[in-house]
């Protein structure tokens, strides 16, 4: 009989993750209409282009541990010594990459004029990565205690919201926006350190070099996945930032944020499902949930397409109506994008096909970069061509997932 407690934990964790994603993606839309109307469109583009750059550093610092460490801790939950060992190893590697990332960013802002001009924006944004390291989301997800992530996100978002409405008053205040967000993340990180010590009795220690190397080596395959994801997520906005104006980037980012705010509500379930499927391999439950996800994702796709003009106007104002067509293009691939993540680690990865899962992301990255090169050669890089490229990338990746699920007959497998 399948563990009822595990399903109960899955339910609770999904609810917690829904709250988290509402805080992460929906709550900021309380502040976005405010800052979008105060900031100049070009300045808005600079601020969020900096966030695009930071996403690369987040992937470096996480180094795939939000997959590998989650899976390891989920499997060894009852082994306190093992959990403590994993925790210390992961934190050491992340701190190392936090330092490396700072050095790389320093070189970029010093030697590349485009970045030198707004160097303070980039460093203010990078400070938030300190909070990213010490919130230990991967740890809470692995032990299936999502309520702590929820608490930390509430702290981050509430502090950020209060600071933004208090400090941001005029257009030139855009420079303080990333510092306010980063400050809130650091405070949440400090609280998280208290949580892991008091509630989980985690004791940090400096592991041996061999232990750190093993943690690095094991997670490297997951890091490759994260790099591949960046090739079709962040790279598009990054290339736009280098080729087109900051105003055009602002339009693209505006549509992108709304698209992923809606997707986040689906991703909550996918995040909670991964440790559950890794432990139980409950294929019947997965198929049941798959039916609901299909229906809901198609409904979301239709809604985004039909209501795009009103959504952009409500959250960003008439200044951003050029983002409407971009959001419509994105909406056409919404179901494909949901399937890419749902059929990935929660299904293929949970049954041991990590390599095939990773190659799906790598394929998407290669396809997207190839498309960028072709667009560049034909001098056709713009916000609309990039949006169309992203949508076709999701379709290619989804077909790759379906191929391997059919090849290994996964939907007909029995749980462990």
C-alpha positions as CSV (number, residue, x, y, z in Angstrom):
1,X,0.0,0.0,0.0
2,X,1.3,3.4,-1.0
3,X,2.4,5.6,2.0
4,X,-0.6,7.7,2.9
5,X,1.7,9.9,4.9
6,X,3.7,10.6,1.8
7,X,0.6,11.6,-0.1
8,X,-0.5,13.8,2.8
9,X,2.9,15.4,2.8
10,X,2.6,15.9,-1.0
11,X,-0.8,17.7,-0.5
12,X,0.5,19.9,2.3
13,X,3.7,20.7,0.4
14,X,1.8,21.6,-2.8
15,X,-0.4,24.0,-0.8
16,X,2.7,25.5,0.7
17,X,4.3,25.8,-2.7
18,X,1.2,27.5,-4.2
19,X,1.5,30.1,-1.4
20,X,5.2,30.5,-2.2
21,X,4.7,31.0,-5.9
22,X,1.8,33.4,-5.3
23,X,4.3,35.4,-3.1
24,X,7.1,35.0,-5.7
25,X,5.2,35.8,-8.8
26,X,1.8,37.2,-8.1
27,X,2.5,39.4,-5.1
28,X,5.2,41.4,-7.0
29,X,2.4,42.4,-9.3
30,X,1.2,44.6,-6.5
31,X,4.4,46.5,-6.8
32,X,4.9,46.2,-10.5
33,X,2.0,48.5,-11.5
34,X,3.4,51.0,-9.1
35,X,7.0,51.0,-10.2
36,X,6.1,50.5,-13.9
37,X,4.2,53.8,-13.8
38,X,7.0,55.6,-11.9
39,X,10.0,54.3,-13.7
40,X,10.9,55.3,-17.3
41,X,10.4,52.3,-19.6
42,X,14.1,52.3,-20.5
43,X,15.1,52.3,-16.8
44,X,12.6,49.5,-16.1
45,X,14.4,47.6,-18.8
46,X,17.8,48.2,-17.2
47,X,16.6,47.0,-13.8
48,X,15.2,43.8,-15.1
49,X,18.0,43.2,-17.5
50,X,20.2,43.1,-14.4
51,X,17.9,40.4,-13.0
52,X,18.4,38.4,-16.2
53,X,22.2,38.6,-15.7
54,X,21.8,37.5,-12.1
55,X,19.8,34.5,-13.2
56,X,23.0,33.2,-14.7
57,X,24.8,33.6,-11.4
58,X,21.9,32.0,-9.5
59,X,22.3,28.9,-11.7
60,X,26.1,28.9,-11.0
61,X,25.6,29.2,-7.3
62,X,22.8,26.6,-7.1
63,X,24.9,24.3,-9.3
64,X,22.0,22.0,-9.8
65,X,21.6,21.3,-6.1
66,X,17.9,22.3,-6.3
67,X,17.7,19.0,-8.2
68,X,20.5,16.8,-6.8
69,X,20.4,17.8,-3.2
70,X,16.6,17.7,-3.1
71,X,16.7,14.1,-4.4
72,X,19.4,13.0,-2.0
73,X,17.8,14.5,1.0
74,X,14.4,13.1,0.1
75,X,15.9,9.6,-0.1
76,X,18.0,10.0,3.2
77,X,15.4,12.0,5.2
78,X,15.6,9.6,8.1
79,X,19.4,9.6,8.2
80,X,20.3,12.7,10.3
81,X,24.0,12.2,9.9
82,X,23.6,11.9,6.1
83,X,21.4,14.9,5.9
84,X,23.9,17.0,7.9
85,X,26.7,15.7,5.6
86,X,24.7,16.7,2.4
87,X,23.8,20.1,3.9
88,X,27.4,21.0,4.8
89,X,28.8,19.9,1.4
90,X,26.2,21.8,-0.6
91,X,26.6,25.0,1.4
92,X,30.4,25.0,1.0
93,X,30.2,24.6,-2.7
94,X,27.6,27.3,-3.0
95,X,29.7,29.7,-1.0
96,X,32.6,29.1,-3.2
97,X,30.6,29.8,-6.3
98,X,29.1,32.9,-4.6
99,X,32.7,34.3,-4.4
100,X,33.5,33.2,-8.0
101,X,30.4,34.9,-9.3
102,X,31.3,38.2,-7.5
103,X,34.7,38.1,-9.2
104,X,33.2,37.5,-12.6
105,X,30.6,40.3,-12.2
106,X,33.4,42.7,-11.1
107,X,35.3,41.9,-14.3
108,X,32.2,42.4,-16.4
109,X,31.3,45.8,-15.0
110,X,34.9,47.0,-15.2
111,X,35.7,46.0,-18.8
112,X,32.4,46.1,-20.7
113,X,31.1,49.7,-21.2
114,X,27.5,48.7,-21.5
115,X,27.6,47.3,-18.0
116,X,29.9,49.9,-16.5
117,X,27.3,52.6,-17.0
118,X,24.9,50.9,-14.6
119,X,27.4,49.1,-12.4
120,X,25.6,50.0,-9.1
121,X,22.4,48.4,-10.4
122,X,24.3,45.1,-11.0
123,X,26.1,45.0,-7.7
124,X,22.9,45.9,-5.8
125,X,21.1,43.0,-7.5
126,X,24.0,40.6,-6.8
127,X,23.7,41.2,-3.1
128,X,20.4,39.3,-3.2
129,X,22.2,36.1,-4.1
130,X,23.6,36.0,-0.5
131,X,20.0,35.6,0.6
132,X,19.5,32.9,-2.1
133,X,22.3,30.8,-0.6
134,X,21.2,31.0,3.0
135,X,17.5,30.5,2.5
136,X,18.3,26.8,1.9
137,X,15.1,26.2,-0.2
138,X,16.6,22.9,-1.6
139,X,16.9,21.6,2.0
140,X,13.4,22.4,3.0
141,X,12.1,20.9,-0.2
142,X,14.1,17.7,0.2
143,X,12.8,17.1,3.7
144,X,9.3,18.0,2.6
145,X,8.9,20.9,5.0
146,X,7.7,23.6,2.6
147,X,6.1,25.7,5.4
148,X,9.5,27.0,6.2
149,X,10.0,28.2,2.6
150,X,6.6,29.8,2.8
151,X,7.5,31.7,6.0
152,X,10.8,32.9,4.4
153,X,9.0,34.0,1.3
154,X,6.4,35.9,3.3
155,X,9.2,37.7,5.1
156,X,11.0,38.5,1.9
157,X,8.0,39.8,0.0
158,X,6.4,41.8,2.8
159,X,9.7,43.5,3.7
160,X,10.3,44.2,0.0
161,X,6.8,45.5,-0.6
162,X,7.0,47.9,2.4
163,X,10.4,49.2,1.4
164,X,9.4,49.7,-2.2
165,X,6.3,51.7,-1.3
166,X,8.2,53.7,1.3
167,X,11.4,54.5,-0.7
168,X,10.4,54.5,-4.4
169,X,8.8,57.9,-5.1
170,X,10.2,59.3,-8.4
171,X,11.7,58.0,-11.6
172,X,15.3,58.4,-10.5
173,X,14.6,56.0,-7.5
174,X,14.9,53.1,-9.9
175,X,18.5,52.7,-8.8
176,X,17.3,51.7,-5.2
177,X,14.8,49.1,-6.4
178,X,17.3,46.2,-6.6
179,X,18.9,47.1,-3.3
180,X,15.6,47.0,-1.5
181,X,14.8,43.6,-2.9
182,X,18.2,42.3,-2.0
183,X,18.0,43.6,1.5
184,X,14.7,41.7,2.0
185,X,16.3,38.5,0.7
186,X,19.3,38.8,3.1
187,X,17.0,39.2,6.1
188,X,15.1,36.1,5.1
189,X,18.5,34.3,4.8
190,X,19.4,35.2,8.4
191,X,16.0,33.9,9.6
192,X,16.6,30.7,7.7
193,X,19.9,30.1,9.4
194,X,18.0,30.3,12.7
195,X,15.4,27.8,11.4
196,X,17.9,25.1,10.4
197,X,19.7,25.3,13.7
198,X,16.7,25.4,16.0
199,X,14.2,23.1,14.2
200,X,16.4,20.6,12.4
201,X,19.6,20.7,14.6
202,X,21.8,21.1,11.5
203,X,25.4,21.6,12.4
204,X,27.6,23.0,9.7
205,X,31.1,21.7,9.4
206,X,33.8,22.0,6.8
207,X,33.9,18.7,4.8
208,X,37.1,17.2,3.4
209,X,38.1,18.2,-0.1
210,X,37.2,14.8,-1.4
211,X,33.7,15.1,0.0
212,X,33.2,18.5,-1.6
213,X,34.5,17.1,-4.9
214,X,32.1,14.2,-4.8
215,X,29.2,16.7,-4.1
216,X,30.4,18.8,-7.0
217,X,30.8,15.9,-9.3
218,X,27.4,14.4,-8.5
219,X,25.5,17.6,-9.0
220,X,27.4,18.6,-12.2
221,X,25.0,16.6,-14.4
222,X,22.1,18.6,-12.9
223,X,24.1,21.8,-13.3
224,X,24.4,21.1,-17.0
225,X,20.6,20.9,-17.0
226,X,20.4,24.3,-15.4
227,X,22.9,25.7,-18.0
228,X,20.8,24.3,-20.8
229,X,17.6,25.9,-19.3
230,X,19.4,29.2,-19.2
231,X,20.3,28.9,-22.9
232,X,16.6,29.1,-23.8
233,X,15.4,31.2,-20.9
234,X,17.8,33.9,-19.9
235,X,19.9,33.9,-23.0
236,X,17.1,35.3,-25.1
237,X,16.5,38.3,-22.9
238,X,20.3,38.7,-22.6
239,X,20.8,38.8,-26.3
240,X,18.0,41.3,-26.6
241,X,19.7,43.4,-24.0
242,X,22.8,43.5,-26.1
243,X,21.2,44.1,-29.5
244,X,18.1,46.1,-29.0
245,X,17.2,49.1,-26.8
246,X,16.4,49.0,-23.1
247,X,12.9,50.0,-23.9
248,X,12.4,46.9,-26.1
249,X,13.8,44.7,-23.4
250,X,11.3,46.2,-21.0
251,X,8.4,45.1,-23.3
252,X,9.9,41.6,-23.6
253,X,10.5,41.2,-19.8
254,X,6.9,42.5,-19.1
255,X,5.4,39.7,-21.1
256,X,7.9,37.1,-19.8
257,X,7.1,37.9,-16.2
258,X,3.3,37.5,-16.7
259,X,3.8,34.2,-18.6
260,X,5.9,32.8,-15.7
261,X,3.7,34.2,-13.0
262,X,0.9,31.9,-14.4
263,X,3.3,29.0,-15.0
264,X,4.5,29.3,-11.4
265,X,1.1,28.1,-10.2
266,X,1.7,24.8,-12.1
267,X,5.4,24.6,-11.1
268,X,4.4,24.5,-7.5
269,X,2.8,21.1,-8.0
270,X,5.7,19.9,-10.1
271,X,8.2,20.8,-7.4
272,X,6.2,19.0,-4.7
273,X,5.7,16.0,-7.0
274,X,9.4,15.4,-7.7
275,X,10.5,14.2,-4.2
276,X,7.3,12.2,-3.9
277,X,7.8,10.4,-7.2
278,X,11.5,9.9,-6.4
279,X,10.5,8.0,-3.3
280,X,7.3,6.2,-4.3
281,X,7.3,6.0,-8.1
282,X,3.5,6.2,-7.9
283,X,2.7,6.1,-11.7
284,X,-1.1,5.7,-11.2
285,X,-1.2,8.9,-9.1
286,X,0.9,10.6,-11.7
287,X,-1.4,9.7,-14.5
288,X,-4.4,10.9,-12.5
289,X,-2.7,14.3,-11.9
290,X,-1.6,14.5,-15.6
291,X,-5.3,14.6,-16.7
292,X,-6.0,17.7,-14.6
293,X,-2.8,19.4,-15.6
294,X,-3.6,19.0,-19.3
295,X,-7.1,20.5,-18.9
296,X,-5.9,23.4,-16.7
297,X,-2.8,24.3,-18.9
298,X,-4.9,24.4,-22.1
299,X,-7.4,26.7,-20.2
300,X,-4.5,29.0,-19.1
301,X,-3.1,29.1,-22.6
302,X,-6.5,30.3,-24.0
303,X,-6.9,32.8,-21.2
304,X,-3.5,34.4,-21.7
305,X,-4.0,34.8,-25.4
306,X,-7.5,36.2,-25.2
307,X,-6.9,38.6,-22.2
308,X,-3.3,39.6,-23.0
309,X,-4.2,43.2,-23.8
310,X,-6.1,43.7,-20.6
311,X,-3.5,41.9,-18.5
312,X,-0.7,44.1,-19.8
313,X,-2.8,47.3,-19.3
314,X,-3.7,46.4,-15.8
315,X,-0.3,45.4,-14.5
316,X,1.9,47.7,-16.6
317,X,-0.2,50.6,-18.0
318,X,-0.7,51.7,-21.6
319,X,3.1,52.5,-21.9
320,X,3.7,48.7,-22.3
321,X,1.0,47.7,-24.8
322,X,3.8,46.7,-27.2
323,X,4.2,43.6,-24.9
324,X,0.7,42.3,-25.9
325,X,1.8,40.4,-29.0
326,X,4.8,39.0,-27.2
327,X,2.5,37.6,-24.5
328,X,0.2,36.1,-27.1
329,X,3.1,34.4,-28.8
330,X,4.2,33.0,-25.4
331,X,0.7,31.8,-24.6
332,X,0.6,29.5,-27.6
333,X,3.3,27.3,-26.1
334,X,2.1,27.4,-22.5
335,X,1.0,23.8,-22.4
336,X,4.2,22.6,-24.0
337,X,6.2,24.4,-21.3
338,X,4.2,22.9,-18.5
339,X,4.8,19.4,-20.0
340,X,8.5,19.9,-20.3
341,X,8.9,20.2,-16.5
342,X,6.1,17.9,-15.5
343,X,7.3,15.0,-17.7
344,X,11.0,15.7,-16.8
345,X,12.3,15.0,-13.4
346,X,9.0,14.0,-11.7
347,X,8.6,11.2,-14.3
348,X,11.7,10.4,-16.3
349,X,14.1,11.5,-13.5
350,X,12.1,9.7,-10.8
351,X,12.5,6.4,-12.7
352,X,16.2,6.8,-13.1
353,X,16.3,8.4,-16.5
354,X,18.2,11.5,-15.4
355,X,20.5,11.5,-18.5
356,X,17.5,11.5,-20.8
357,X,15.9,14.3,-18.8
358,X,19.0,16.4,-18.9
359,X,19.4,15.8,-22.7
360,X,15.9,17.2,-23.2
361,X,17.0,20.5,-21.6
362,X,20.3,20.4,-23.5
363,X,18.5,19.8,-26.8
364,X,16.3,22.9,-26.0
365,X,19.4,25.0,-25.3
366,X,21.1,23.9,-28.5
367,X,18.0,24.5,-30.6
368,X,17.5,27.9,-29.1
369,X,21.1,29.1,-29.5
370,X,21.1,27.8,-33.1
371,X,17.9,29.8,-33.7
372,X,19.6,32.9,-32.2
373,X,22.6,32.5,-34.5
374,X,20.3,32.2,-37.6
375,X,18.3,35.3,-36.5
376,X,21.5,37.2,-36.0
377,X,22.9,36.2,-39.4
378,X,19.7,37.3,-41.1
379,X,19.6,40.5,-39.0
380,X,16.2,39.6,-37.6
381,X,16.7,39.7,-33.9
382,X,13.7,41.6,-32.3
383,X,11.3,41.0,-29.5
384,X,8.8,39.2,-31.7
385,X,11.2,36.8,-33.4
386,X,12.8,35.9,-30.1
387,X,9.3,35.2,-28.6
388,X,8.5,32.9,-31.5
389,X,11.8,31.1,-31.1
390,X,11.1,30.5,-27.4
391,X,7.7,29.0,-28.2
392,X,9.1,26.7,-30.8
393,X,11.8,25.6,-28.4
394,X,9.2,24.5,-25.8
395,X,7.5,22.4,-28.5
396,X,10.8,20.6,-29.5
397,X,11.6,19.8,-25.9
398,X,8.1,18.5,-25.2
399,X,8.3,16.2,-28.2
400,X,11.7,14.9,-26.9
401,X,10.0,14.1,-23.5
402,X,7.1,12.3,-25.2
403,X,9.6,10.2,-27.3
404,X,11.4,8.8,-24.2
405,X,8.3,8.2,-22.2
406,X,6.9,6.2,-25.1
407,X,10.3,4.4,-25.6
408,X,10.5,3.2,-22.0
409,X,6.7,2.7,-21.7
410,X,6.8,4.7,-18.4
411,X,3.1,5.4,-18.2
412,X,2.5,1.7,-17.9
413,X,5.2,1.0,-15.3
414,X,4.2,-0.1,-11.8
415,X,5.5,1.7,-8.7
416,X,8.4,0.5,-6.7
